[in-house]
């Protein structure tokens, strides 16, 4: 769904979280109350947590600070930052333009209509309720050097959140962030390139901020949001800029040193450390005790046959109890 100028203006007017009557909104926009009602129905389809009350009008359940490109660029000046109200996929937007981009260039969206997670699963992203961020990086060492990158990105994301006072976030191998046993964010790294040449990387992050209950019902696993850690609303521009800067620094470090400099921090943040787990490999299930990762990013699993290492492929880690 495209966001027309009228609907963009309506979101801006409603972003203060106060009631606005249909009559007032119609006068400001030069349209009828009936037209306002139709536009509101369209905005609900984007996932906006919007409701109406007879005699008072329309309001958002939670005030919303929309992304401001000038603010973001000033806070994260290393490379261009692009902002979109609605987009198909921030990752795909960058993948389609890899030959035009600078390392560290970022794309943010208020809403994705075709977002995807690991193994092609759809990513639910209602308007303004998540941090939806993708970043491009050119890795001169080639695709083989990208092994373990999602683990380094996970550490950078947690450290960005910690710098803003969000404590207790953990990492789940290979690419999720957890809070109190529920999924807070996901990471998707996509790449293109050829053997012996530099590699184009696009790193996507979806982080739950304040999800409407009806949208949360579409998610097929236990999930968390930043409001569960701190009910005070985060400044989304500050959060996005902090995330961009931490990612850029982490990617510089990864490019120079590889995963090794992130391993200790990843193991410190490991959600499953020392706990029984199940590793799913297609139809096969392997049980053991999670013992962190090694310098390659391989999962260390203590089994009855000793420590075994698992890396790559279609692997999923689950609680063992």
N, C-alpha and C positions, 0 to 999 in steps of 0.2 A: 504494500500500500504506500502510495506517495503521500507526502505531507504538504498539502497546499498552503499558500501564504496565509489564508484565513485561519487554517488550523494551527499553523505555527504561531500566529498572533494570539489565538485563544489559549494555547499552552502558556505563552508568556504572561498573559493576563491572569491566568489561574495559578501560576507558579508560586504566588504568595501564600497559598493555602487558605485564603479567605473566601467567603461566599460572594458570588457575583450573580446578580439576577439576569435571567435571559433577556429581559428588556434592555438593561444597561449594556450588556454585551452586544446585542443587536444594534443599538444606537452607535456604539463605538466602531463597529465593523460595517455599518451601513447595510445590514441584512435584517430579515424578519426573525421573530422569536422561533417560528417553526424551523427556519433554516439553522438557527443556533442549535436547536434540539437535534437535528440531523447530523450536524458536525460533531456534537458531543457523542452521539452514538458511534460515529466513525473513530473518534479518539479512544473510546473504550475498547475498540477492536485492536488497538495498538498496545493494550495492556495497561493504560492509565488507570490508576485507582481513583476513579471519579464518581461522585454521587451527587444527587440533587435532593433538595428539601423544599416542599411547597411553601411559598411565601418568602423564601430566602434565596433560592437559586442554586447554582452549581459551585462545587469546590473540590479540590484535591484532598484526599485523606491525609497526605503529608506534603508540606511545602517542598518545592523542587528548585534547586539552583541549576539552571541549564548551563551546558558547557559554553565557555567564552573563549574563542580561538586566540584573541589577542592576549588575554590573561595567561592562557596556557603556554603560548609561545614565549612570553616574557619569563615565565617560571622555568621553562625547559627549552633554553635557546640553542642547544647543540644542533638540532636538525628540525626540519619543518614538522608541524603538527597540523593534521587535517581533522575537521569536525563535521559530522553529518547528523541531522535529526533522525533520519531513517535510512538504512542501507540494507542491501541483501546480506552481505557478509564483509566485515572489516578485513578478515584474512584474505578473502578473494579479491577485494579491491586492491590490496597491495600485490598479491600474486600476479594480477593482470598487468602490473606496471613495474615489474622488478628492474627492467633496464633503464628506468627513468629516475629511480630513487637513490637517496643517500642512506648510508648506514645510520640507523637511529631514527629514521623518519617514521612517524606514527600516524595512526588513524583511529579516531574515536567516534562512537555513535551512541545516540540516546537509545536506539532500538535497532535490532536486526530482524529481518524477516526470513532469512535463510541461513541463520547461524548453525554451526555444526560443532560437535564435540568429537571425542575420540571414537574411532571406528565408524565415523559417519553419522553418529546419533544426532538428532536435532537438538539445538541449544535454545531453551526457552529464555527470551529476553524482552520482557515488557518494557515499555517506554520509560526511561529515566530511573529504572529500578536496579540497575547494575552498572558496574564499570565494565564497558566493552572496549577493549584496547587491543590493537595489533601493532607490531613494530617490525620493520624490515632491517635485515643485517646481511651484509655481504661477507662471507667467510672465505678468505683467500686460500686457506689450506684445503678446501674441498669438503665433500659430503662426509667422508670418513671421520673428519675432525669434529663433526657435529654430535658425535655420540655422547649421550648424557646431558645434552643441552637443556632439556626440559627440567632436569633436576636442579641445575644452576639457576634457571629462571624461577623455580619454586622458592629457592632460598632468597633471591632478590625480592620477590613479592612479599614474603613474610617480613623481611627486614624493612621494607617500605612501610608496611602496616605497623610494625613495632615503633618506627620513628614517629608515627602519629598517635601512639599510645594504645594501639590495639595489641593486647597480649594474649597468649594462650593459643595462637594459631599453629597448627602442626602440618606436616607434610605426609602424604600417602603416596607410596611408589606406584607408578612413575610420575604422575603429573596432576595430582589433586591437592588442594588445601582443605584441611579439616578444622572444625571447631567443635569441641565436645562430642566427637564421634560422628559429626554430620558434615556433609560437603559444603564448603564455603565458596570455593572457586575451582575452576578447571583451567588447564593449560593445554594448548594445541600448537605444536611446532610442525610447520609444513616447509618442504624444501624442494628446490629444483636445481638442476645442474647436470653436468656430464663428467665422466671419469677424467681425472687429471686436470680439471678446471676448477675455478672458484665456484662457490655454492651460494645460491640465493636462499635466505632463511626468512620466514615470516612466523613470528611468535604471537599467538593469540591468547588473551586472558579474558575470562568472564568471571566477575566477582559479584556476588549478591550483596546489595546494599540494603534495600527495604522492599521486599517482594509482597505484592498484594496476595491475600490468601487464595483467591480464585486462580491466580496464575501459578502459585506454588503447588496446587493440586495436580497440575500437568506434569510435574517432575516425578520421575519414577524411583526416587531414592530419598533418604533422609537428608535434609538440606538445612543450612544455617545462613545467616546474613549478618552484616556488620552491626545491625541494631541489637543482635543478641549479645554482642560483646560490650557495646556502649550504646544505650538508647538515644543519645544525643546525635542529631543528624550531622553527618560529615560534610564538609565543604568539598563538593565533588571536583571542583577545579583544582583545589589543593591536593586532593587524593590522586587525581590523574597525573598531575605534574610530578608529584613525589614518585609515583610508580614509574613514569617515563624516565626520570633521572636515575633511579636505582637500576632499572633495566639496562640503560645505556652503559652505566659503570660496570655492571655484571658482565655484559657482552664483551666489553673491552678486556676485562680480566680473563674471561673464558677464551677469547681469541689468543691471548698471550700465554696462558698457563694451562688451559684445558680444565677439565672437571676437578682435578686434584685439589685445587684451592677451595672448593666448595664442599668437599666430602664431609669434613668434621662438622660443619654447620648443618648439613643435611641430616646427618646421623643424630645430632642433638635435637632436631625438630621432628624426628621420625615418629609418626603416630602409632605405629605398630611395634616399636622397639621392644624386644623381649616378650612379645605376646604371641599366642598361637594364631596361625593364619592358614588360609587355604589359597593356593595358587592355581588358577584355572587356566588350562592350556587346551583350548578346543574342548574335546570330550574328556580330557584327562584332568584329574584333580590331585594336587600334591599338598600334603599337610606338613607343617613344621613350625619352628619358632623363628620369627623375623629377627635378623641380626644386622640390619642396616644395609648399606651398600659398600662396594669396593671402589677403587679409583677409576674404574671404567663406568660406574653407575649400575653395575649388575646387582641384583637383589641377592643378599646372602641369606640362605634358608637352612636352618639347622634341622636335619632330619635324622631318622634312626640310622642312616648310613653316613652321618657326618655332615659337614657344611657343604652345601651345593650352591652353585651360582646360576642365576637366570638373567638373561639379557635379550631384549628385543622381541620381535614377534607379537602375536596377539595374546598377551598375557594380562590377566586381571587378578588383583590381590583382594582377598576378602577376610573378614574375621573368621577365626577358626572355631569359635564356640557358638 
